[in-house]
Amino acid sequence: PKPARPWWRAFLLMLLRARLRRRHVHGTFLHRLLGERLFAPQLWIPNADSAARGMAFGTFVGFLPLPGLQMFFAVLLCYVLRANIAAAVLGTLLTNPLTTPAIVWAQYKLGRWMLPAVRYVDTGEYVLAGRSFAALKPFLLGSFVSSVVLGLLAYPLTLGAWKLAAGVIARRKRRRAEDRARH
């Protein structure tokens, strides 16, 4: 008897069957609006570079305070800069309802820690706006800084994870080929 497939393979096959295909979108309003760039392989077929760029864009947008709009802006960045959309959406999911309270607290603390340096550089031209957003200023500063830093870190980390996974897959294939040759 054939061994049962792991649950995640069935889930992955279901996702692959449900993915957007060229023949479904060709000639639709979306195709007329966005043009042929919609079918660029970098957007849909992951490779090391496009997946790393997508993860970086998704992480950057995911840590910005844009509730409900993070995936939209991540997909928009990927469309404009030709990065992998699936990786970007995955990057935005780093901030989810379970992790958001801790992330918001950390961003606020980071902003409070950095605020004296910003006040030193601030020219004072926006005094009225500064008073209006005095309570939000540490959070906004912390969220912007953390999104930039984590977005920049996501690129090399994703590239490293991709290369590590490719090495593991290559070793596994090599072992299987050696086992088949022995038998």
C-alpha positions as CSV (number, residue, x, y, z in Angstrom):
1,P,0.0,0.0,0.0
2,K,1.0,3.6,-0.7
3,P,2.0,5.6,2.4
4,A,-0.4,8.5,3.2
5,R,0.6,12.0,2.2
6,P,1.4,14.4,5.0
7,W,-1.5,16.9,5.6
8,W,0.6,19.8,4.5
9,R,1.1,18.3,1.0
10,A,-2.6,18.0,0.5
11,F,-3.0,21.6,1.6
12,L,-0.2,22.8,-0.7
13,L,-1.7,20.9,-3.6
14,M,-5.1,22.6,-2.9
15,L,-3.4,26.0,-2.9
16,L,-1.6,25.3,-6.1
17,R,-4.9,24.3,-7.8
18,A,-6.6,27.5,-6.6
19,R,-3.9,29.9,-7.7
20,L,-4.5,32.6,-10.2
21,R,-3.8,31.4,-13.7
22,R,-3.1,33.4,-16.9
23,R,-6.1,32.0,-18.8
24,H,-8.5,33.1,-16.0
25,V,-7.3,36.6,-15.9
26,H,-6.4,37.3,-19.6
27,G,-8.7,39.9,-21.1
28,T,-10.5,40.7,-17.8
29,F,-10.8,44.2,-16.3
30,L,-7.8,43.4,-14.1
31,H,-5.6,42.6,-17.1
32,R,-6.8,45.7,-19.0
33,L,-6.1,47.9,-15.9
34,L,-2.7,46.5,-15.0
35,G,-1.4,45.4,-18.4
36,E,1.1,42.6,-19.3
37,R,3.2,43.2,-16.2
38,L,0.5,41.3,-14.3
39,F,1.9,38.1,-15.9
40,A,5.6,38.8,-15.0
41,P,7.1,35.5,-13.7
42,Q,8.8,37.3,-10.8
43,L,5.4,38.1,-9.3
44,W,4.1,34.6,-9.3
45,I,7.0,32.1,-9.6
46,P,9.3,32.3,-6.6
47,N,13.1,32.3,-7.0
48,A,15.6,33.3,-4.4
49,D,15.8,37.0,-5.3
50,S,12.1,37.7,-6.0
51,A,11.1,35.8,-2.9
52,A,13.6,37.7,-0.7
53,R,12.4,41.1,-2.2
54,G,8.8,40.1,-1.6
55,M,9.5,39.1,2.0
56,A,11.4,42.4,2.5
57,F,8.5,44.4,1.1
58,G,5.9,42.5,3.1
59,T,7.9,42.8,6.3
60,F,8.3,46.5,5.7
61,V,4.6,47.1,5.1
62,G,3.6,44.7,7.8
63,F,5.3,46.6,10.5
64,L,3.7,49.9,9.5
65,P,0.5,51.0,11.2
66,L,-1.8,50.4,8.3
67,P,-4.5,48.1,9.7
68,G,-6.4,46.3,6.9
69,L,-4.3,47.8,4.1
70,Q,-1.0,46.0,4.7
71,M,-1.5,43.2,2.1
72,F,-2.8,45.7,-0.5
73,F,0.3,47.9,-0.2
74,A,2.6,44.9,-0.1
75,V,1.1,43.6,-3.4
76,L,1.2,47.1,-4.9
77,L,4.9,47.3,-4.0
78,C,5.5,43.9,-5.5
79,Y,3.7,44.8,-8.7
80,V,5.7,48.0,-9.1
81,L,9.1,46.6,-8.2
82,R,8.6,43.0,-9.5
83,A,8.9,40.9,-6.3
84,N,7.1,37.7,-5.4
85,I,3.6,38.5,-4.2
86,A,3.1,35.3,-2.1
87,A,6.3,36.1,-0.2
88,A,5.1,39.6,0.5
89,V,1.7,38.5,1.7
90,L,3.5,36.0,4.0
91,G,5.7,38.8,5.3
92,T,2.7,40.9,6.2
93,L,1.4,38.0,8.3
94,L,4.3,38.4,10.7
95,T,2.0,41.0,12.3
96,N,-1.2,39.2,13.2
97,P,-3.7,39.5,16.0
98,L,-1.6,37.4,18.3
99,T,1.7,39.3,17.7
100,T,0.4,42.8,17.3
101,P,0.1,43.8,21.0
102,A,3.7,42.9,21.6
103,I,4.8,44.6,18.4
104,V,2.9,47.8,19.1
105,W,4.4,47.9,22.6
106,A,7.9,47.3,21.3
107,Q,7.5,50.0,18.6
108,Y,6.2,52.5,21.2
109,K,9.2,51.7,23.5
110,L,11.6,52.1,20.5
111,G,10.0,55.4,19.6
112,R,10.3,56.7,23.2
113,W,13.9,55.7,23.3
114,M,14.7,57.4,19.9
115,L,12.5,60.5,20.5
116,P,15.2,62.6,22.2
117,A,17.5,62.2,19.2
118,V,14.7,63.3,16.9
119,R,13.9,66.3,19.0
120,Y,17.5,67.3,18.8
121,V,17.4,67.2,15.0
122,D,13.8,68.7,14.7
123,T,13.7,72.3,13.4
124,G,10.5,73.1,15.2
125,E,8.6,74.1,12.0
126,Y,5.8,71.7,12.7
127,V,5.0,72.7,16.3
128,L,1.2,72.6,15.8
129,A,1.3,69.2,14.2
130,G,3.7,68.0,16.9
131,R,1.3,68.9,19.6
132,S,-1.6,67.2,17.8
133,F,0.3,63.9,17.5
134,A,2.3,64.1,20.7
135,A,0.9,60.9,22.0
136,L,1.3,59.1,18.7
137,K,4.8,60.4,17.9
138,P,6.8,57.7,19.8
139,F,4.6,54.9,18.2
140,L,4.8,56.3,14.7
141,L,8.6,56.8,15.0
142,G,9.1,53.4,16.4
143,S,6.9,51.7,13.8
144,F,8.7,53.5,10.9
145,V,12.2,52.6,12.2
146,S,11.3,49.0,13.0
147,S,9.6,48.5,9.6
148,V,12.7,49.9,7.8
149,V,15.2,47.9,9.8
150,L,13.2,44.6,9.8
151,G,12.4,45.0,6.1
152,L,16.1,45.4,5.4
153,L,16.9,42.4,7.6
154,A,14.3,40.2,5.9
155,Y,16.1,40.3,2.5
156,P,19.3,38.6,3.5
157,L,17.6,36.3,6.0
158,T,15.2,35.1,3.3
159,L,18.1,34.6,0.9
160,G,19.9,32.6,3.5
161,A,16.9,30.5,4.3
162,W,16.3,29.9,0.6
163,K,19.9,28.7,0.1
164,L,19.8,26.5,3.2
165,A,16.5,24.9,2.0
166,A,18.0,24.4,-1.5
167,G,21.0,22.7,0.0
168,V,18.8,20.4,2.2
169,I,16.7,19.5,-0.9
170,A,19.8,18.8,-3.0
171,R,21.3,16.6,-0.3
172,R,18.0,14.7,0.1
173,K,17.8,14.1,-3.7
174,R,21.4,13.0,-3.8
175,R,20.7,10.5,-0.9
176,R,17.6,9.1,-2.7
177,A,19.5,8.7,-5.9
178,E,22.3,6.9,-4.0
179,D,19.8,4.6,-2.3
180,R,18.2,3.8,-5.6
181,A,21.6,3.0,-7.2
182,R,22.4,0.7,-4.3
183,H,19.1,-1.3,-4.6
